[in-house]
Amino acid sequence: MAPKKPSAPRSKAVTLRTASGRSTAQQAWLRRQLNDPYVAAARAQNYRSRAAFKLIELDDRYHLVRKGARVVDLGAAPGGWAQVAMQRGAAIVVGVDLLPIDEIAGATLLQGDFADPDMPARLAALLGGKADLVLSDMAPNTIGHGPTDHLRIMALAELALDFAMNILAPSGAFVTKLFQGGSEREMLATLKQHFAAVRHAKPPASRRESSELYVVATGFR
């Protein structure tokens, strides 16, 4: 059964019953969570996080997760994207994150650093060959300074791309998160050199106020 797409809540906004002991930022975060239809939908459909709907929406548009695909999920915690990949017919899903991830039926989840020199060979062994799809929803801890945060996520995205180009099978696909900025020109040039199509996408599940967007590269060559 296809996942139900969240819709905007029709009821009045939920308010916090008490702000006692919470900072202004904490109050804002809780208020946003309480009124976010994607948070409610993720809970109702047993996804690990609202981020699962970002991959669902990207896959609906670009048909990334093929039946029988071998998928690597970088920065996989808490596991929402791995759940979606399994649900959509991937044969093998291997996720890796610095944080521990609770088990997901059918997926292999590793705690470790994907940038370790031995990780590509380790993941390839678990996949039984090259990957058809490499996913990265990784983001750095932000500090609120736009240029710095942008450079930090670009560094992660470039590491993910380097990893992907070493493990992808011909015609494979790569998805990574970026922040809107302007220093990704060099990375985009590399993507266009090695992939048949490179697109930017901001799925509806991305919050409007967020500067995040995704690069979707298909047809690895």
N, C-alpha and C positions, 0 to 999 in steps of 0.2 A: 504494500500500500504506500502510495506517495505521501510524503510529509505534508501536513497542512500548513499553508503559508499564513504567517501571522498577519492580522489586520489591526488597524489602529483601534485602541480601546474606545468603546462607546460610552462607558460610564464616566462619571466625574473623576478627576485626578485624585489619586490616593495621597493623603497627607500623612506626615509623621505624627504619631501620637505624642511623642516627647522628643525634645532635642537635648535632654539632659545628658551631659558627659560626652557629647559629640561635637567635633569641630564643624565649622561651616562647610568645609570640603566633604567631610563624612556625611553630613546631612544632605548635601547636594547629590552625592553618589547614591545614597539610599533612596532618595526621592526619585531619582532617575530609574533605578532598578525596579522600584515598585510600580512605575508607570510605563515600563517598557514592554510592549506586546511580544517582542522576541524572547525576553527573559521568561515570560509566562508560557510561551509556546515551547521553549526548550524544556522547561520543567514538565509540561504536560506530555511531551513526546519522548521524555527520557534521554535527551541529549545532555552531554556534559556541560555545555555552555551555549549561549546565544550565537557564538561564532559559527556553530554548525550550519546555520542558515546562510552564512556568507558563501560557504562552499556549495551548498545546495543551489543557491542562485547562480553562482558562477558555472556550475556544472550544467544547469538547465540551459544556459546560454551558449556555452562553448563545448559541451559534451566531452568533458575531460576524463571522466572515470569510465573506461571501457570495460565491458564484461571480460572477466579473466585477467584484468590488468594487474601488474606488479607496481605497487605504490609505496613511495617513501614520504613520510610526514615528518618534516624537520620542525623542532620546537613544538612537539605534539601535545604537551600537557595543556589542558586536562583530558584531551582525547576526543573532542567533538568532531574534528575533521577526520580522524581515523574511523569513528563511528559511521560517518556519512560514506566514506570510501567503501567500507565493508557492506553497508546497506545497499549501495549502488552497483554492486557486482564485482568489485575487485577480488581477484583470487588470493593475492598476498598483500598485506599491508604491514609495513614495518615503520614504527614511530620511534623517534629518539628525542629526548629532552634532558636538560640538566636536572630537572625535577622528577621525582617518581610519579608514575602514572598508574592508576588503578587498572586492573585487567579489563580488556575488551575481548569478547568472544571472537576467536578467529584471527586476531591481530597479534603481532609480536611487538612488544613495547620495551624499549631499552632506556636505562638511565645512563646518560653519558653525553659527551661533547661531540657533535657531528664533525667538528673541525679537527678532531684528533687524526693523526696520519693514518692510523689503521682502520678508521671507521668505514671508508668506502668499501674496502675489501670485506669487512665484517658484514656490512649490510648486503653487499652483492651475494655473499654466501647464503644469507637468510632468504634473499629473494629467489635464489636459484638462477641468477643471471642478471641482465641489465634491467633497469627500471623503465616502465612506460610513462610514469608520472611522478614528478617530484614537487611536493607542496611545501610552502613555507609561510606560516602565519606569524613568524617571529617578529617581535618588536622589542627594542631596548627599554629599560627603565627611563622614562622621560623626566626632564627637569623643568619643562615649561619654557625653555628657550628654543624657539623654532629652528634657527639655523643649526644649533648643536644637536637637537633631537633628530633633525633630518640627516645630518652626517652620520649619526650613530646607526640609524636604520639602514642607510645606504651601505655601511660597512657590513652589516649582517646580510643584506640582500646580495652583495657581491660575493661574500663567502658561500652563500647558498647557491648562487649561479655557478661558481667554480666547482662546487660539489656536484651539481646537477650535470654539468658538461662531462664529468668523469664517470657518471653512473647511468646516464640515460641511454636507452636503445634508440636506434634510428626511428624517426617519426614520433618520438616521445614529446611530452609536454612539461612545462615548468610554470609554476605559479608562485609569486612572492609578493609580500606586502611592502609598500613604500609609503612615505609621507610626501604630500605635495610640496615641492620645493623648487629645484632647478639644477641640482648637481648630478642628476642621473643620466646626463647626455652620453657619457662614455659607456655606461652600462647598457643603455639602449642600443648604442652602436654595435656592441658585442652581441647582444641578443639578435639584432636584425641580421648579423653576419651568420649566425649559427641556427636560426629558426626561420621557418617559412613565413610565419605570421606572428606579429607582436602587437598586442593591444593593451590599452589601459581600461580598467573597469572599476566602478564603485558600486558594489551590489547594494540593493535597498536595505539590507541588514546592517550596513555600515551607518553609524549615527551621522546625521547631517552635520553636526558641529565638528566631527572628526576630520582630520586632514588625511586620513588613510585612504589609499587606493591600492589596487592590485595590478600587477603586470602579468598578463597571460600570454605565454609564448608557446606556440604549437609547431609541430613539424620539424623536430630537431634533425639537423643534418651534419 
